[in-house]
Amino acid sequence: MGDMVPKVWWGILAAIFAVFVMFVGVLYNSSSSTPVATGPGVEGEGEHKSWTFMVYMIGDTNLEPYALDDLAEMASVGSTDEVNIVALVDRSADYTTDPAVDLADWEDTVSFQVQQDHLAIIDEPGELNMGAPETLADFIADTTTRFPADQYGLVLWDHGAGWPGIGPDETDGYDVLDLDEMNAALTDGLGRAGIDALDFIGFDACLMSTYEVASVMSEHAGVMVASQELEPGHGWNYTELATLADDPGTTPTDLGSAFIEGYAEQAEEWGTGADITLAMLDLAQVAGVQEAVTGLADVYEADPDGLGPEMATAQTDVLEFGRNPDPELATNQIDLGGYVQSLAETGGPEVAAAAEAVAQSLDALVLDETTGPATDSASGLSIYFPEVEAYFSDDYYSLRDVPAWPDALSAFFDSGSRLADDVRARFETGDDATEVAFDDDGVAFTAYLPPASAAAVISSTVSVGYRDGDDLVYLAEMPAALTAGDDEASVSARYDLTYLTLSDGDGEIAVYQDITTDDETGYRTIDVPLEYVAPDDDEYQDALLSIVVDADGSVLEEDFYVVDESGTYGAMTPDPEATIYPVALVLTGDEEWEYQRTDDDGIAADLPSIEYALEYLESGTTLVLDADVQDYGQEADTVSVEVVIP
């Protein structure tokens, strides 16, 4: 957060130190929230160039400080005789008053040509709703008309949520630019400019590399660059625009590869590279992916009751993006490549062949990508697949230009409601229903199911808790491996008997861990649900602290995300004066499931100062181990054992 300098004070400084205006290049009008440029004006307007690169920056959010960094990166390159860099930027009154390159703070919307170390104002329209499709359409039409070029690129910048869209614009009612609105804006804006399609489109936003987004964008661009996973706050490295400045003949694919390489390098520098993803898609190949996904959906819809179990179990161990310990806050986007690979390995001949066709279409679609060690199996494209209908959004059915999959999900959930009793998720009962074994590495817990029940299981987990009076408070949850045979089926997981604590130097809190482990690297991603309370505020935001730990237990990376009022995820740097409170799943004495704060004091949200420790539970501690299974018809079962650590 920058220094909070009153606007009136800037007017006084300008009056006293006017002699420095020629060096500063900007005058700030203290009676207005918009800047007034005094440096070089817009250059080359109307001249046909090699590239026009546009950035639609919805900076009216807690990402505003990162917007200033990205603008500085763009200005380190600047427009040239053959390249125009043009940005439309909305700012906020709430997050920082720092200047953008050489422009003083503003609170509404400004468009400018990015020149080297200078932002030359094109227009000051006042506050625009950046979540409205008309705003994006006008920006595209106006910019491409005023700055004609051989090739056009567009980046949409803000929080992202996948198919629900990007945004919000906080000043304008937290309006989100949803996928259908993006489609309408691109159709309108490009149509008015007489342009068939963009050469390059990118999303510097979380979770946007999805089947749904690619399906719509394929009508409007040649290549697309986006991330399957949540992006760190720093986002893309726009110094890679030097690729265009150095060689105006750069192809869209070369530009995409430069952005991918720069993203990975910057993540390494910032210490955020453990779980990144960024992929470049050849949108001309989307039709092939759609055809293959339609083929898979057709096979399934021909026999939903018979093939439903195969579709369900193939999803259980697939990489999921935008995860959250609270399933109502999760994005329910899974890796499409991992899903069809699992189907191809475990499904019957017809399903396996259809899944293999999807896998081959993805090979043609994904031109380049980067991942971190915790996301190494990411294929480059996600798809919406909630585990059960309770987490499904009906808005998905209204999506246009997204073939096959909405109907396939509808058939999937319908078939789940018709599951026969003998395949419903349930555990065995009796003395041999569970096994617990302690060793030097912790405790292994196995729970058995009837073999028929395993066929419909879509999720299986093991949770660890302790008794706090009449309440049961959970420490951790982790995926459980499902093993199914003709005579026996089970779920199992291992717990190393550690719990995670966070300390700000004054207080220490134990937190709930949602743990996933990469089998190849041994890296663990620990998601910690929190409530974030800004200074002088009584309201909280749902937040997530995501920590990546290597095989030796060393913390490699920490990322902080919040869910805003629009429901979109976004990275943020918390105010160090704010407070974070741990949240855990609790089974109350009244047999009610609730997410509750487990500490009333919390700790300071100064992430660089927080110390992490994995503490071992003491010998003699009584633990409750729960194994949970759920079928795709929304029926679930739990088996619990109480054990004492020897």
N, C-alpha and C positions, 0 to 999 in steps of 0.2 A: 504494500500500500504506500503510495507516495505521500509526501508532505502535504498536509492540508493547509494551503495558502488561500486566504479569503480573496475573492475576486476584486474587491475594492482595493486591496493592497497592491494588486498588479497594476491598477490604474495609477496609483501614487508612484510606483517604481517607474512606470513609463514616462511620467511627467518629469521626474528628477533625472532619469538616465536616458533621455531620448537620443543622446549622442550615440548610444550603443545599438540603435535600431538597425543600422546598416549591417551590423555583425550578427544580430539575432535573427533578422529576416522576418520577424512576425510582430505585429502590434496586436494587443488584446484589448478589445472594446469592453470596458467594465460594465457597460449597461446592457450587454448582450451575452448570450451563452455561446455564440458562434465566433470562430477565429477570423481574423482578417489578414490575408497574406500580403506581404510586401516584397517577397523574393521574386524570382523569375516566374513569368506567367506560363500558361499552358502552351506547349510547343507541338508543332506538327499536326494540329487539328485539321482534319480533312485530307491529310496526306496518306496515300496508300502505303502501308508498311508490311513487313513480313508477318508479324505477330501482334495481336492485341490480347493481352492477358488481363482478365477481369477478376476482381475479388469482391464478393458480396459478404460483408463482414457484419454480422449481427452481434455487435459488441456491447449491447445493452444488457449485460449479464455479469455474473461474477468472473467471467473470463476476460473482462476488459483489460486488466494489466497485461495479459498475454497478447491481446490485440496490439498493444503498443510495441511489444517486442517484435511481433511479426511485421508490423509496418516498418520498424527500423531495419529489419532484415531486407525487406523489399527495397527500401531507400538506399541500402548499401550498394545495390545494383543500379536501380533507376531505369527510366525509359531511355531509349537510344534513338538513333536515326532510323532504325529498322524495327524497334520493339516499343509498344506502348504498354505500360502497366497502369491500370485504372482501378480505383477502389471506391466503393460506397460503404461508408463506415458510420454506424450508429453507436453513440456512446451513452453512458449513464451518469447520473449525478451521485451515485452511491458508492462506487468502488475505488476510484483513483482520480486525482486531479493532475496527474503527471502529463506533460506535453507528449504529443505524438510527433516524433522527429522534430520539426521546427515549428509546429503549430501548438499554441497553447490549448488548454483544456476546452472542450465544448460538451454540451449535454444533449444535442439532438443529432441530426444526420447531415453529413457532408460528403460530397464526392470530389475526388481529386485525381490528378495525374501524378503518379509517384515518379519523381525525378531523383537524381542522385543527391542524397542528403537533404531533400526538399520535397514538400507536398504542395503542389500547385493546385489551388482550388478551382474546380470546374463549376460547381453549383453548391448553393447553401439553401436547400429547400425547406429547412426547418425540420421538425420532428416527423419522420415517416414511420409507418408501421412496417417493419421489415418482415413480419410474419404474414403480410398480405401478398397474394400472388401478383397483384397489379404493380407493386413496388419492384419486384424482381423483373417482371416483364418490361417495365419502363427502363430499368437500368440496362438490360440487355439491348433493347431496341435503340436507346439513345447512344450508348457507348459504341456499339458496332457501327452505327451510322456516322457518328462524329469521328471515329478512329478506325476507318476501314483497313482491312488487312487480308493477307492470303490465308492466314490461319487464326482461329479464335480459341481461346481457353477461358474457362470459368471455374472458380473455386467458390463453394458455399461454405461459410465459416461460422461455427457456433457449436453449442451442444447438439448431440445427435441421439436418435433413439431407434434407428433402423427404419422400418416401413412407416412408423407413426410420423416421421419427419425430423426437421431440425428447428432449433429455436430454444427458448422463446424470445420474443421482444418484450422485455419486462415492462417497459413504459406503456405499451399498448395492450394491456390486459393479458400479458403472458401469451400472446398469440404465437402459435407454432405454424411453420410452413410445412404442411403435410404433403405426402407424396403426390396426391392428386392435384394439389395446388402447384407444386413444382412442375408437374406435367403441363398444366394449363399455362403457367407463366412462360415456360420454355417455348411452347407452341405459339403463344401470342407474341412474345418478344422477338424470337427468331423470324416468325412470319412477317412481322412489320418491317424488319430489316432486310427481308428478302434472302435470308440465309437458310439453306437446307438443314444444316446441323453444325454444331460445334465440333472442333477437332479434338478437344480435350475437355473433360469435366472432372472435377475433383471435389471431394468432401473432406475438409479439414474439420472433422467432427467424429464423434464416437459412433461405432456400430453400424456404419452405413454401407458396408460391402456385403449386401444381401441379394438374394435371388429377386426379391420384390423390387428393390431400388434399381438393380441392373436391368430388370425387365422394362421399367419405365424409361430409364435413361438411354436405352438402346435406340429409342426413336429420335434422340436428340443429339447424340455425340458419337465420336469414333472410338475413343478410349476413356476409361474411367479409373480413377485412383481413389481408394477408400480403405477404411480399416474395419475389420470384423469386430475387433475388441474395443474396449474403452481406450481413448487416446489420452496420453499424459497432457498436462496443461500446455506445455510448450508447443505441441502440435507439430506442424511441418516446419522445415527449415527453408525459408524463402530466399536465402542467399543462393539457392540452386537456380534461381532465375538467371544467374550469370550464364547458365547454359545457353539461354536464348540470346543474351547480350553478346556472348563470344561467337555464337554461330546462329544467325537469324534463320538459317535453313534447317535448324533442329526439327526433327520429326516429333509428333506427339508422343510416340513410344519412347524415344530417347529422353524427352522431358519427364515422362512418368518415371523412368528408371532413375533419373537424377534425383527426383523428389524422394523416391524410395530409399536410395542410398543416403541422401542427406538426412532423412528422418531417422534412419538407424544410427548414423554417426552422432546426431544430436542427442538421441536417447541415451547412447553410451556416455556422452559427456555429462548429461544431467543425472545419470544413474537411474534411468527409467526404462531400460531396454529389456528387462527380464520377461515381460509379458506383452510386448508390442506386436502388432500386426499391421501390415499395409500391403495392398495388392493392386496391381494394374490389370484391368480386364479389357479384352478386345471385344467391344460391344457388338461387333459384326457377328460374333459367335454366340450371342445370347439366344438367337432363334434356335440354334442347335441344342442349347441347354433346355430351353422351354419344351422343345419337341421330346427330349429324353425324359424330362420330369413328367410331361404329359403321358408318355408311355408307361412310366412307373405308376403314375396315378391310375391309369386305365386298368393295369393289371390288378392293382389293389381293389379298385371300385367294382371289378367284376366278381370279386369274392371277398368282401370286407370282413365277414365273420370268420372265414377260414384263414385269411392272411393277416388279420389284425394282430395276432400274437407276434408274428415275425416283424411287422412294422414297429411294434412296441418295444420288443427286447433289443432290437438293433439300435435304438436311441439311447440305451441306458448308459453306455460308457463313452459317449461322444462328447467332444469338447464343446462347452457352452460358454457363451459370451454375455457380458453384462449380468453376471450371476449376483445373487443376493441371498443371504440366509433366510430372509423373509420371502417366500415364493410369490407373494403378491406384488413385490417390488422388482422381481426378476424380469428380464426382457424376453426370456423364452426363445432365444435365437441359438441354434446349434450349428455346428460345422457340417455343411452339406456333403463335402467330400468324405469326411469321417463316417457320416451316416450311411452313405451308399456303399462305402467300402465294407462296413459291418454287414449290411444287407447282402452284398455279393458273397461274403464269406459264410453266412449262416442261413440265408434264405433258400427256399426251394428253387428248382431250375428256372422257372419263369420269372420269379422275383429277382433272382440273382442276375439273370441276363439283362433285365430292365435296369437294375442298379448299376451294372457294369457299363451300360450305355450312358448313364448320367456321369459316371466317373470319367469316361473318355471325353465327353463334351466339356467337362471342367478342365481337362488337360489342354484342350484347345482354347478355352476362354482365358485362363490365367497366364498372362505374358511374363509377369515378374512379381516377386513378393519378398517381404522380409518378415521374420518372426523372431521372438525371443525364445530362450530355452524353455520357458513355462508354457509357450504356445507353439511349440515346434511342429505339432501335428496339424496346425491350421491349414486348410486347403486353399483359402483365398475367398471363399464365398459361403455365407451363412443362409439359413432358411428358418422361417418361423415355425416352431413345433413345440407348443406347450405340452407338458406331460399329461395333463388332464384338462377336461373342459372347464373346470372351475377357474383356471387361469387364462382362459381364452378370451380375447377381446372381439366382440361382435363387429367392431369397426373393420376387422380384417375382411369380412365378407363383402364390404362395400368397395374394396380396392378394384380399380379398373386396370386393364392391361397387365394383369398378373395371372397368367393362365394356369389352370389345373389344380394348383396346390390348395387354394381355399376350399374347393369342392372335395379334395382328398381328405383334408382335415375334418370336414363336416362328416364324411362317411366314416372316418376313423372314430370320432367320438360317438357317432350313432351305433357303430358296431360294439363299442365298449359298453354301451348301456344294455346290450343284449347278451353279454357274457354269461355262459352257463355257470351254475353254482360250483361245479367241480373244478373250474379253472380260475375262480376268484382268488385274489391274493389272500393267503392265510398260512399261518405257521402250524407245524405239528404241535401236538400237546403231549404232555407226559414227561417222565424223567429224562428221556433221551432227546428231548426237543432242542436242547442247547448244549454247547461245550465252551468252557472257559479254561484257558491255559496261560499261566504266568511264566515268563522266562526273563533273561537278562535284557531283552529288548522291549519289554512291556507286557501287554496282555493281548491274546488273540481270542476273539469271540466269534462263534459260529452258531447259526440258528438254522434249523431244517424246515423245509416246506414239502408238501406232497408234490411229486414230480409234475403233475398236471397243472398245479397252481403257478409254477415257475414260468409257464409259457406266456402268461399275460402280464407279467410284472414289467412295469415301465420305469420304476425307480426303486432302489434299495440302499439304505443307509444304516450306519450304526452311530448312535449318539451316546455321550457320556455325561452323567450328571451326578449331583450330590444332594443330600437332604439338608434343607435349611428350615428347621421347624416342620410345619406341615407342607411346605412347598418343596418341589423338586426343581432345582436350578441346573441348567445344562451348561457344561463347559465347552463341549466340542461336538461337531458332527462331521462325518466323513463318508464318502461313498463306500458301499460294501460290494464286494465282488459276488456276482450271481453265478453259481455253477449248477447246471442242470443235466441230468442223465435220465436214462429210462427207469432206474430204480431209486434214485436219490437226487434231491435238489437242496441247495443251501445258499445262504448269504454269509459272508465273513469279512471281517476287517481286523486290523491290528491297531492298537492304541499304545503310544509310547509312554503313557503315564505323566505327560507334562501338561502344564497349563501356562498360558501366556499372560504376562503382566506388562503394564505400561506405567511409566513413572515420569513425572515432570520435575522431580527433585523435591517437591513438597509432599506429594501424595503418590500412592501406588494403587493401581486398580487391576483386578483380574478381569479378563475379557473373554467373551464367547468366541470360539473359532469355528468357522466353516472351512474345512480343509480339503484341498484336492492335491494330488501328487502326480507328477509326470513319471510314468513308469520307466522311461528311458534315462532321464537325467537325474531322477530323484529329487528334483526341485519341488518344494511345496508352496502353493499359494494359499495364504491364510486370509480369509475375508472376515473382518470384524465389524459387526453392525454397531452404529453409534447414533447418538442424537447430538446435533451441533447447534449450539446456542451462541449467537453473536453477542458482542459486548452491549450492555444496556438494552437487552431484548429478552423478553420472556418466552417468545415462541422458539420452537426448535425446527430444524430440518432433518429429515432422515439422511444419514450419511453412511459411508462405507470406507473403512480403512483397509486397503489391500496390501498385504505384505508378502514378498517373495523371499523364501528361505532356501538356501542351498542344502545339499545332502549332509553337510556338517552342522547345520543349524544356524549358520550365519545369516543375518538379515542383509539381503542384497538390494532391496528396493522397497519403497513405501509410496503408495499413491492414495490420495484422498479424493473422494467423490461425494457429491451431494445430488439428491433428487429434488428438483425444483417444483413449483406449483403446477407446471405443465406436465410433470411426469417424466421429463427428459433427464438423462444422466449427464453429468459433466464433471471433469476434474476441476479442482480449485485449490488455491493456496489458502488455508484457513487463517483467519486473523489470530495472531499469537495471543491476543487478549481474550479471545473467545474461550468457551468451555466445551469439552466433549464428555459425554456420558456413555458408559458402556451399556449395551442392551443385550439381554439374553432371553432365550425361550424359557418360560417358567410354566410348570404344571402346578396350579395353585391347589391348596387344600380343598377347594370346592370343585376340583376336577375340571377347571377351566384352563385352556391354553392361552397364554398371553406373552407378548414381548414386553418386558419390563426393564427399567433401569435397575442395574445391580449395585449402583453406588450413587448416593445422593449428592456427593461433593464434586465428582468429576475431576478432570485435570485440565491444565491449560493446553490449548490447541496449538502450541508452538512445536510443530513437527520436528524441526531439526534438533530440538532439545530433549525430545522424548527418548527415554531409554527403554529398550525391550529386553525381556528376560523370559526364558523358558524354564520354569521351576518344576521340579519333580514333586508329585504328590507324596505325602509322607506314608510310611508303613503304618498300617492300621486304619487308614482311611477307607470308609465304606463308599463304594461307587455303585451307581445304578447304570447298567449297560442295556440300552434299548436297540433292538434290531427292528427296522421298519421296512415294510414292502407296500407298494401301491400298484394296483393294476390300472389299465387305461380306461376302465369303466368307473374310476374314482373310488373304488373300494380299497381300503387299507387295513393292515393288521400290524400289531406290535407285540413283540415278546420281550419281557424284561427279566433281568436277573440282578440280584444284589450280591456284590462280592467285596471282600476285604483284602486290601493290598497286603501281601505277606511282608 
